[in-house]
Amino acid sequence: MLTAAGDDEPDLLVGPDPPMESATPRVLTIISRVMEKLVARNEWLAKQTKGFGDSLEAFHGVRAPSISITKYLERIYKYTKCSPACFVVGYVYIDRLAHKHPGSLVVSTNVHRLLVTCVMIASKILDDVHYNNEFYARVGGVSNADLNKMELELLFLLDFRVTVSYRAFETYCFHLEKEILLNGDICSPQDNRPIQESLSLTFSLSSVYV
């Protein structure tokens, strides 16, 4: 479990892995790389400022999990089958946190818990059918009690601003695309379509508020 003192990696679900219906969505790879760069920058800032801020303390673990951000997001997608758009909206939540609480840094010891909490909340907003907190906790390698606390903490940190307009969604898709282009990253050669276009079949306008 991510929260256990002697274990730094999430427990696997019992039983064989479910078959993947398709390849990992390109947006997961892009968000993973953007988050990895954000964490690397914030780790440096944390060393300079001797801290990471108090606002995100509820999400901090004893140590950074050994599972990478990329593998962690792939794991969430594989088991929960939430729509890829949930990961974009989850990224929106993290960006809103960064702007509202600039002194609190997303670093290696809190990024995994933030991601699973943000994606879970996004799935409740976007998807007609979604798993409950207990299932997300098992997938994310945290206790159900901890995930419940983190969900409530995140909602208050965001002032319950968990809806995302279609215009904002498009803006963030373009931002993510630009980040990858500026840094010369190449990912998912099987699907070179813009992020927003690749999500057009899974992102329902009726699921967000304009």
ROFI-396082 format. One line per field, with one value per residue: residue in three letters; x negated, y, z negated of N, C-alpha, C in turn. Coordinates in steps of 0.1 Angstrom, whole numbers, padded with zeros to 4 digits, always signed. Example, Ala and Ser with C-alpha at 12.3 -4.5 7.8 and 13.67 -1.06 7.14 Angstrom:
2
res	ALA | SER
n.u	-0132 | -0128
n.v	-0057 | -0022
n.w	-0078 | -0071
ca.u	-0123 | -0137
ca.v	-0045 | -0011
ca.w	-0078 | -0071
c.u	-0132 | -0129
c.v	-0033 | +0000
c.w	-0078 | -0079
This chain:
210
res	MET | LEU | THR | ALA | ALA | GLY | ASP | ASP | GLU | PRO | ASP | LEU | LEU | VAL | GLY | PRO | ASP | PRO | PRO | MET | GLU | SER | ALA | THR | PRO | ARG | VAL | LEU | THR | ILE | ILE | SER | ARG | VAL | MET | GLU | LYS | LEU | VAL | ALA | ARG | ASN | GLU | TRP | LEU | ALA | LYS | GLN | THR | LYS | GLY | PHE | GLY | ASP | SER | LEU | GLU | ALA | PHE | HIS | GLY | VAL | ARG | ALA | PRO | SER | ILE | SER | ILE | THR | LYS | TYR | LEU | GLU | ARG | ILE | TYR | LYS | TYR | THR | LYS | CYS | SER | PRO | ALA | CYS | PHE | VAL | VAL | GLY | TYR | VAL | TYR | ILE | ASP | ARG | LEU | ALA | HIS | LYS | HIS | PRO | GLY | SER | LEU | VAL | VAL | SER | THR | ASN | VAL | HIS | ARG | LEU | LEU | VAL | THR | CYS | VAL | MET | ILE | ALA | SER | LYS | ILE | LEU | ASP | ASP | VAL | HIS | TYR | ASN | ASN | GLU | PHE | TYR | ALA | ARG | VAL | GLY | GLY | VAL | SER | ASN | ALA | ASP | LEU | ASN | LYS | MET | GLU | LEU | GLU | LEU | LEU | PHE | LEU | LEU | ASP | PHE | ARG | VAL | THR | VAL | SER | TYR | ARG | ALA | PHE | GLU | THR | TYR | CYS | PHE | HIS | LEU | GLU | LYS | GLU | ILE | LEU | LEU | ASN | GLY | ASP | ILE | CYS | SER | PRO | GLN | ASP | ASN | ARG | PRO | ILE | GLN | GLU | SER | LEU | SER | LEU | THR | PHE | SER | LEU | SER | SER | VAL | TYR | VAL
n.u	-0008 | -0005 | -0004 | -0014 | -0040 | -0061 | -0059 | -0061 | -0047 | -0018 | +0007 | +0014 | +0045 | +0065 | +0064 | +0063 | +0050 | +0072 | +0083 | +0069 | +0088 | +0080 | +0050 | +0029 | +0043 | +0031 | +0032 | +0027 | +0000 | -0011 | -0002 | -0015 | -0042 | -0043 | -0036 | -0057 | -0078 | -0069 | -0070 | -0098 | -0108 | -0096 | -0107 | -0132 | -0127 | -0116 | -0138 | -0152 | -0135 | -0131 | -0108 | -0074 | -0050 | -0019 | +0007 | +0011 | +0005 | +0020 | +0019 | -0006 | -0031 | -0052 | -0074 | -0085 | -0066 | -0077 | -0066 | -0063 | -0050 | -0038 | -0033 | -0015 | +0007 | +0015 | +0022 | +0044 | +0062 | +0064 | +0077 | +0100 | +0113 | +0121 | +0131 | +0108 | +0108 | +0112 | +0086 | +0076 | +0092 | +0086 | +0060 | +0065 | +0076 | +0053 | +0038 | +0054 | +0051 | +0024 | +0024 | +0041 | +0030 | +0001 | -0022 | -0023 | -0037 | -0036 | -0050 | -0072 | -0064 | -0037 | -0024 | -0012 | +0009 | +0024 | +0031 | +0047 | +0068 | +0078 | +0084 | +0104 | +0124 | +0130 | +0140 | +0164 | +0177 | +0177 | +0182 | +0209 | +0211 | +0192 | +0166 | +0166 | +0153 | +0139 | +0130 | +0113 | +0094 | +0082 | +0071 | +0054 | +0036 | +0040 | +0055 | +0090 | +0101 | +0082 | +0083 | +0109 | +0107 | +0088 | +0102 | +0122 | +0106 | +0094 | +0117 | +0124 | +0100 | +0102 | +0124 | +0147 | +0149 | +0153 | +0163 | +0158 | +0156 | +0164 | +0149 | +0127 | +0117 | +0109 | +0089 | +0070 | +0063 | +0050 | +0029 | +0015 | +0008 | -0009 | -0029 | -0042 | -0051 | -0068 | -0089 | -0098 | -0090 | -0080 | -0053 | -0032 | -0030 | -0011 | +0011 | +0014 | +0031 | +0044 | +0049 | +0074 | +0091 | +0087 | +0100 | +0126 | +0146 | +0150 | +0155 | +0181 | +0202 | +0224 | +0216 | +0203 | +0202 | +0210
n.v	-0012 | +0023 | +0040 | +0026 | +0021 | +0003 | -0004 | +0006 | +0004 | +0000 | -0026 | -0053 | -0061 | -0089 | -0118 | -0124 | -0100 | -0077 | -0079 | -0056 | -0032 | -0015 | +0002 | +0020 | +0052 | +0081 | +0105 | +0099 | +0092 | +0117 | +0134 | +0121 | +0126 | +0154 | +0157 | +0144 | +0162 | +0184 | +0175 | +0171 | +0197 | +0209 | +0193 | +0203 | +0230 | +0225 | +0218 | +0241 | +0258 | +0245 | +0230 | +0219 | +0231 | +0234 | +0228 | +0205 | +0185 | +0163 | +0145 | +0135 | +0109 | +0085 | +0079 | +0083 | +0064 | +0034 | +0028 | +0042 | +0074 | +0072 | +0044 | +0042 | +0057 | +0043 | +0020 | +0028 | +0034 | +0010 | -0007 | +0007 | +0016 | +0041 | +0071 | +0085 | +0112 | +0119 | +0120 | +0143 | +0162 | +0156 | +0165 | +0192 | +0198 | +0195 | +0216 | +0238 | +0236 | +0242 | +0269 | +0281 | +0274 | +0282 | +0279 | +0253 | +0223 | +0200 | +0170 | +0141 | +0126 | +0130 | +0130 | +0107 | +0100 | +0123 | +0122 | +0098 | +0105 | +0128 | +0118 | +0100 | +0117 | +0131 | +0111 | +0107 | +0130 | +0130 | +0104 | +0082 | +0057 | +0045 | +0033 | +0027 | +0044 | +0025 | +0007 | +0022 | +0028 | +0004 | -0001 | +0022 | +0017 | +0026 | +0031 | +0027 | +0044 | +0065 | +0074 | +0084 | +0105 | +0121 | +0127 | +0144 | +0164 | +0174 | +0184 | +0205 | +0221 | +0229 | +0244 | +0232 | +0234 | +0216 | +0212 | +0215 | +0235 | +0231 | +0248 | +0253 | +0228 | +0222 | +0242 | +0232 | +0208 | +0218 | +0231 | +0209 | +0196 | +0215 | +0216 | +0192 | +0194 | +0216 | +0206 | +0186 | +0160 | +0127 | +0106 | +0077 | +0068 | +0055 | +0070 | +0100 | +0122 | +0154 | +0159 | +0167 | +0160 | +0133 | +0126 | +0131 | +0113 | +0102 | +0122 | +0137 | +0164 | +0168 | +0161 | +0181 | +0215 | +0245
n.w	+0000 | +0007 | -0015 | -0036 | -0060 | -0056 | -0029 | +0004 | +0027 | +0047 | +0039 | +0060 | +0078 | +0070 | +0090 | +0127 | +0150 | +0165 | +0199 | +0222 | +0240 | +0259 | +0271 | +0247 | +0241 | +0259 | +0245 | +0218 | +0218 | +0224 | +0203 | +0183 | +0188 | +0186 | +0160 | +0147 | +0153 | +0140 | +0113 | +0111 | +0114 | +0091 | +0071 | +0070 | +0063 | +0038 | +0023 | +0023 | +0009 | -0015 | -0020 | -0013 | -0015 | -0033 | -0025 | -0009 | -0026 | -0034 | -0014 | -0014 | -0015 | -0033 | -0018 | +0017 | +0040 | +0057 | +0082 | +0114 | +0126 | +0151 | +0153 | +0132 | +0139 | +0162 | +0149 | +0134 | +0155 | +0168 | +0149 | +0139 | +0161 | +0167 | +0186 | +0210 | +0209 | +0183 | +0172 | +0182 | +0171 | +0144 | +0144 | +0148 | +0123 | +0107 | +0117 | +0110 | +0082 | +0080 | +0087 | +0069 | +0044 | +0043 | +0027 | +0021 | +0031 | +0058 | +0055 | +0055 | +0034 | +0031 | +0055 | +0067 | +0050 | +0053 | +0080 | +0083 | +0067 | +0080 | +0105 | +0098 | +0088 | +0111 | +0127 | +0115 | +0121 | +0149 | +0161 | +0168 | +0156 | +0130 | +0108 | +0072 | +0043 | +0028 | +0046 | +0062 | +0043 | +0039 | +0064 | +0066 | +0045 | +0019 | -0014 | -0019 | -0037 | -0038 | -0011 | -0011 | -0029 | -0015 | +0008 | -0003 | -0013 | +0010 | +0024 | +0007 | +0009 | +0035 | +0034 | +0041 | +0068 | +0092 | +0117 | +0152 | +0180 | +0215 | +0231 | +0214 | +0211 | +0238 | +0239 | +0221 | +0233 | +0256 | +0244 | +0232 | +0255 | +0266 | +0247 | +0251 | +0278 | +0276 | +0261 | +0276 | +0274 | +0283 | +0286 | +0285 | +0314 | +0329 | +0329 | +0339 | +0337 | +0326 | +0291 | +0282 | +0303 | +0304 | +0281 | +0286 | +0290 | +0265 | +0247 | +0232 | +0239 | +0224 | +0199 | +0186 | +0173 | +0189
ca.u	+0000 | -0012 | -0004 | -0021 | -0054 | -0070 | -0056 | -0061 | -0041 | -0004 | +0010 | +0021 | +0058 | +0065 | +0069 | +0056 | +0052 | +0083 | +0077 | +0070 | +0096 | +0072 | +0037 | +0030 | +0045 | +0020 | +0033 | +0021 | -0015 | -0014 | +0000 | -0026 | -0055 | -0041 | -0036 | -0071 | -0086 | -0065 | -0076 | -0112 | -0110 | -0091 | -0116 | -0143 | -0122 | -0114 | -0151 | -0156 | -0126 | -0131 | -0095 | -0065 | -0037 | -0010 | +0020 | +0011 | -0001 | +0029 | +0016 | -0020 | -0035 | -0065 | -0084 | -0080 | -0064 | -0086 | -0059 | -0064 | -0037 | -0033 | -0027 | -0004 | +0019 | +0019 | +0029 | +0058 | +0070 | +0067 | +0087 | +0112 | +0119 | +0127 | +0129 | +0095 | +0111 | +0110 | +0073 | +0074 | +0099 | +0078 | +0049 | +0071 | +0077 | +0040 | +0033 | +0061 | +0045 | +0011 | +0027 | +0048 | +0021 | -0012 | -0032 | -0022 | -0043 | -0033 | -0063 | -0072 | -0058 | -0023 | -0018 | -0004 | +0022 | +0032 | +0036 | +0058 | +0079 | +0083 | +0091 | +0116 | +0135 | +0133 | +0149 | +0178 | +0183 | +0178 | +0187 | +0222 | +0209 | +0179 | +0164 | +0167 | +0140 | +0132 | +0123 | +0102 | +0084 | +0074 | +0063 | +0044 | +0027 | +0041 | +0066 | +0103 | +0103 | +0073 | +0089 | +0121 | +0101 | +0081 | +0113 | +0128 | +0096 | +0093 | +0128 | +0123 | +0089 | +0107 | +0137 | +0157 | +0149 | +0149 | +0168 | +0149 | +0164 | +0159 | +0139 | +0116 | +0112 | +0101 | +0077 | +0060 | +0058 | +0041 | +0018 | +0008 | +0002 | -0020 | -0041 | -0050 | -0057 | -0079 | -0099 | -0103 | -0086 | -0073 | -0046 | -0021 | -0031 | +0001 | +0022 | +0008 | +0041 | +0044 | +0055 | +0089 | +0097 | +0087 | +0110 | +0139 | +0156 | +0152 | +0158 | +0195 | +0205 | +0234 | +0210 | +0196 | +0211 | +0204
ca.v	+0000 | +0035 | +0046 | +0018 | +0026 | -0006 | -0008 | +0018 | +0001 | -0005 | -0040 | -0057 | -0067 | -0104 | -0124 | -0121 | -0087 | -0077 | -0076 | -0042 | -0031 | -0008 | +0007 | +0031 | +0065 | +0090 | +0116 | +0094 | +0094 | +0131 | +0139 | +0115 | +0133 | +0167 | +0156 | +0141 | +0174 | +0193 | +0170 | +0173 | +0211 | +0211 | +0187 | +0213 | +0241 | +0221 | +0218 | +0255 | +0265 | +0236 | +0225 | +0217 | +0237 | +0226 | +0225 | +0192 | +0175 | +0151 | +0136 | +0130 | +0096 | +0084 | +0080 | +0082 | +0050 | +0030 | +0028 | +0055 | +0081 | +0066 | +0031 | +0044 | +0062 | +0031 | +0010 | +0033 | +0033 | -0005 | -0014 | +0014 | +0018 | +0055 | +0077 | +0092 | +0126 | +0120 | +0123 | +0157 | +0169 | +0154 | +0175 | +0205 | +0200 | +0198 | +0229 | +0247 | +0236 | +0249 | +0283 | +0285 | +0272 | +0282 | +0275 | +0238 | +0218 | +0186 | +0163 | +0127 | +0119 | +0132 | +0131 | +0095 | +0101 | +0134 | +0117 | +0088 | +0113 | +0137 | +0110 | +0094 | +0127 | +0135 | +0101 | +0109 | +0141 | +0128 | +0091 | +0077 | +0045 | +0046 | +0025 | +0035 | +0048 | +0013 | +0001 | +0031 | +0027 | -0009 | +0002 | +0031 | +0013 | +0033 | +0025 | +0033 | +0056 | +0075 | +0080 | +0092 | +0118 | +0128 | +0132 | +0155 | +0174 | +0180 | +0192 | +0218 | +0228 | +0234 | +0251 | +0224 | +0238 | +0204 | +0212 | +0220 | +0239 | +0226 | +0257 | +0251 | +0214 | +0224 | +0250 | +0224 | +0199 | +0225 | +0233 | +0197 | +0193 | +0224 | +0212 | +0181 | +0199 | +0225 | +0198 | +0176 | +0146 | +0119 | +0095 | +0071 | +0070 | +0050 | +0080 | +0114 | +0132 | +0163 | +0153 | +0170 | +0152 | +0118 | +0124 | +0136 | +0102 | +0098 | +0133 | +0141 | +0178 | +0168 | +0158 | +0193 | +0227 | +0256
ca.w	+0000 | +0007 | -0028 | -0046 | -0063 | -0051 | -0016 | +0012 | +0040 | +0045 | +0041 | +0073 | +0076 | +0071 | +0103 | +0139 | +0155 | +0175 | +0212 | +0227 | +0252 | +0269 | +0266 | +0238 | +0248 | +0260 | +0235 | +0206 | +0219 | +0224 | +0190 | +0174 | +0191 | +0181 | +0145 | +0144 | +0154 | +0129 | +0101 | +0111 | +0111 | +0078 | +0061 | +0069 | +0055 | +0024 | +0017 | +0021 | -0001 | -0026 | -0023 | -0001 | -0019 | -0042 | -0019 | -0003 | -0035 | -0035 | -0003 | -0014 | -0020 | -0039 | -0007 | +0030 | +0045 | +0068 | +0095 | +0121 | +0129 | +0163 | +0150 | +0123 | +0147 | +0170 | +0140 | +0131 | +0167 | +0171 | +0140 | +0137 | +0174 | +0168 | +0199 | +0210 | +0206 | +0168 | +0169 | +0186 | +0160 | +0132 | +0146 | +0145 | +0108 | +0101 | +0121 | +0102 | +0069 | +0080 | +0088 | +0056 | +0033 | +0049 | +0018 | +0019 | +0043 | +0062 | +0055 | +0057 | +0023 | +0031 | +0068 | +0070 | +0043 | +0059 | +0093 | +0081 | +0061 | +0090 | +0116 | +0093 | +0087 | +0125 | +0132 | +0109 | +0128 | +0164 | +0165 | +0163 | +0148 | +0124 | +0096 | +0060 | +0037 | +0023 | +0058 | +0066 | +0033 | +0042 | +0076 | +0063 | +0035 | +0006 | -0021 | -0015 | -0046 | -0033 | +0001 | -0015 | -0035 | -0004 | +0017 | -0009 | -0014 | +0024 | +0027 | +0000 | +0015 | +0048 | +0031 | +0047 | +0082 | +0099 | +0131 | +0162 | +0192 | +0227 | +0235 | +0205 | +0215 | +0250 | +0237 | +0214 | +0243 | +0264 | +0235 | +0231 | +0268 | +0268 | +0239 | +0257 | +0290 | +0272 | +0255 | +0286 | +0270 | +0292 | +0279 | +0292 | +0329 | +0336 | +0329 | +0339 | +0337 | +0315 | +0279 | +0281 | +0314 | +0300 | +0270 | +0290 | +0289 | +0252 | +0238 | +0235 | +0235 | +0213 | +0186 | +0180 | +0173 | +0196
c.u	-0009 | -0014 | -0011 | -0035 | -0064 | -0068 | -0054 | -0054 | -0027 | -0002 | +0017 | +0035 | +0056 | +0070 | +0061 | +0059 | +0063 | +0077 | +0079 | +0078 | +0089 | +0059 | +0039 | +0032 | +0033 | +0020 | +0026 | +0006 | -0019 | -0013 | -0011 | -0039 | -0054 | -0042 | -0050 | -0080 | -0082 | -0071 | -0091 | -0116 | -0107 | -0101 | -0128 | -0139 | -0120 | -0127 | -0155 | -0148 | -0125 | -0117 | -0086 | -0052 | -0028 | +0003 | +0022 | +0006 | +0007 | +0026 | +0001 | -0022 | -0048 | -0076 | -0078 | -0078 | -0074 | -0080 | -0060 | -0050 | -0030 | -0026 | -0015 | +0008 | +0024 | +0027 | +0043 | +0067 | +0074 | +0078 | +0100 | +0120 | +0126 | +0123 | +0115 | +0097 | +0109 | +0096 | +0069 | +0080 | +0092 | +0066 | +0053 | +0072 | +0063 | +0035 | +0041 | +0055 | +0032 | +0013 | +0033 | +0039 | +0006 | -0024 | -0033 | -0026 | -0039 | -0047 | -0061 | -0065 | -0042 | -0016 | -0009 | +0009 | +0031 | +0038 | +0048 | +0070 | +0086 | +0090 | +0104 | +0128 | +0139 | +0142 | +0163 | +0185 | +0186 | +0185 | +0201 | +0221 | +0194 | +0178 | +0164 | +0153 | +0132 | +0124 | +0111 | +0091 | +0075 | +0065 | +0051 | +0034 | +0028 | +0053 | +0079 | +0105 | +0094 | +0078 | +0101 | +0117 | +0095 | +0092 | +0119 | +0119 | +0094 | +0105 | +0128 | +0112 | +0093 | +0119 | +0148 | +0159 | +0144 | +0155 | +0158 | +0157 | +0157 | +0147 | +0126 | +0109 | +0104 | +0088 | +0066 | +0055 | +0048 | +0028 | +0009 | +0001 | -0010 | -0032 | -0049 | -0057 | -0070 | -0091 | -0104 | -0100 | -0078 | -0066 | -0035 | -0020 | -0018 | +0012 | +0016 | +0018 | +0040 | +0052 | +0070 | +0096 | +0098 | +0096 | +0124 | +0150 | +0159 | +0156 | +0172 | +0197 | +0215 | +0229 | +0204 | +0206 | +0203 | +0204
c.v	+0013 | +0042 | +0039 | +0022 | +0016 | -0010 | +0005 | +0015 | -0004 | -0020 | -0042 | -0063 | -0082 | -0108 | -0119 | -0106 | -0087 | -0074 | -0061 | -0041 | -0024 | -0004 | +0018 | +0044 | +0074 | +0101 | +0111 | +0096 | +0108 | +0137 | +0133 | +0123 | +0147 | +0167 | +0153 | +0153 | +0184 | +0188 | +0173 | +0188 | +0214 | +0205 | +0197 | +0225 | +0238 | +0221 | +0232 | +0262 | +0257 | +0232 | +0224 | +0224 | +0228 | +0221 | +0211 | +0181 | +0162 | +0141 | +0130 | +0117 | +0096 | +0085 | +0079 | +0068 | +0047 | +0029 | +0042 | +0061 | +0075 | +0053 | +0032 | +0048 | +0051 | +0021 | +0015 | +0032 | +0019 | -0010 | -0006 | +0017 | +0032 | +0061 | +0084 | +0107 | +0129 | +0124 | +0137 | +0165 | +0168 | +0164 | +0189 | +0208 | +0203 | +0211 | +0240 | +0248 | +0244 | +0265 | +0289 | +0284 | +0271 | +0278 | +0260 | +0231 | +0203 | +0179 | +0148 | +0119 | +0121 | +0131 | +0119 | +0096 | +0113 | +0129 | +0108 | +0095 | +0121 | +0129 | +0104 | +0105 | +0131 | +0124 | +0102 | +0120 | +0138 | +0115 | +0087 | +0066 | +0046 | +0037 | +0034 | +0037 | +0036 | +0007 | +0009 | +0030 | +0015 | -0007 | +0011 | +0028 | +0021 | +0027 | +0033 | +0046 | +0067 | +0082 | +0088 | +0105 | +0127 | +0134 | +0145 | +0167 | +0182 | +0189 | +0205 | +0227 | +0235 | +0243 | +0245 | +0228 | +0226 | +0202 | +0219 | +0223 | +0232 | +0235 | +0255 | +0238 | +0215 | +0231 | +0241 | +0213 | +0205 | +0228 | +0221 | +0194 | +0202 | +0221 | +0201 | +0186 | +0208 | +0217 | +0187 | +0162 | +0139 | +0107 | +0090 | +0073 | +0065 | +0060 | +0094 | +0125 | +0141 | +0156 | +0155 | +0162 | +0138 | +0115 | +0127 | +0125 | +0098 | +0109 | +0138 | +0155 | +0178 | +0165 | +0170 | +0205 | +0238 | +0268
c.w	+0000 | -0006 | -0039 | -0048 | -0057 | -0036 | -0007 | +0026 | +0039 | +0047 | +0054 | +0069 | +0077 | +0084 | +0115 | +0143 | +0165 | +0188 | +0216 | +0240 | +0263 | +0263 | +0256 | +0245 | +0248 | +0249 | +0222 | +0206 | +0218 | +0210 | +0181 | +0176 | +0185 | +0166 | +0140 | +0144 | +0143 | +0116 | +0100 | +0108 | +0096 | +0067 | +0059 | +0061 | +0041 | +0016 | +0014 | +0010 | -0014 | -0030 | -0011 | -0004 | -0026 | -0035 | -0014 | -0013 | -0036 | -0025 | -0004 | -0021 | -0027 | -0029 | +0006 | +0035 | +0056 | +0082 | +0101 | +0123 | +0141 | +0160 | +0141 | +0130 | +0156 | +0162 | +0137 | +0143 | +0170 | +0162 | +0139 | +0150 | +0175 | +0182 | +0199 | +0207 | +0191 | +0164 | +0172 | +0175 | +0147 | +0132 | +0143 | +0130 | +0102 | +0105 | +0113 | +0087 | +0069 | +0080 | +0075 | +0044 | +0038 | +0040 | +0016 | +0032 | +0046 | +0064 | +0056 | +0046 | +0022 | +0044 | +0071 | +0063 | +0049 | +0072 | +0091 | +0076 | +0072 | +0101 | +0111 | +0092 | +0101 | +0130 | +0127 | +0116 | +0143 | +0168 | +0160 | +0154 | +0143 | +0112 | +0084 | +0054 | +0032 | +0034 | +0062 | +0056 | +0036 | +0054 | +0074 | +0052 | +0022 | -0001 | -0017 | -0024 | -0042 | -0021 | -0002 | -0020 | -0024 | +0005 | +0010 | -0010 | +0000 | +0027 | +0020 | +0005 | +0028 | +0046 | +0039 | +0062 | +0090 | +0113 | +0140 | +0175 | +0204 | +0232 | +0227 | +0209 | +0228 | +0248 | +0230 | +0224 | +0252 | +0257 | +0234 | +0244 | +0270 | +0260 | +0245 | +0270 | +0286 | +0267 | +0264 | +0282 | +0281 | +0285 | +0287 | +0307 | +0336 | +0337 | +0327 | +0339 | +0325 | +0303 | +0280 | +0291 | +0310 | +0289 | +0274 | +0289 | +0275 | +0242 | +0242 | +0230 | +0224 | +0200 | +0179 | +0180 | +0180 | +0188
